[in-house]
Amino acid sequence: MSGENVERSLHRKMADTVSNWITEQRENKRSEEISAFRKLFGDEFLSGRPA
């Protein structure tokens, strides 16, 4: 494997790691937002029924 191939492979792995981290952070944030709404309003906000 040439140095250029190794560099490309490492770059791809790093990009994948960052991409996965960003996705996880977005999912965690969404989970936290839903949890906060449930604490405020109960499960009614999800079903569309008035609280």
C-alpha positions, 0 to 999 in steps of 0.5 A, a space after each residue: 500500500 502506497 503512502 497516498 493510499 494510506 493517507 486516503 484511507 485514514 482521511 476516509 476513516 476520519 471523515 466517517 468518524 466525524 460524520 457518525 459523531 454528528 449523527 449521534 449528536 443530532 439524535 441525542 439532541 432530538 431525544 433530549 427535546 422529546 424528553 423535555 416536552 414529555 416532562 412539560 406536557 406529558 405524552 399528550 403532545 405526541 398524540 395531538 390531544 389537548 393537555 
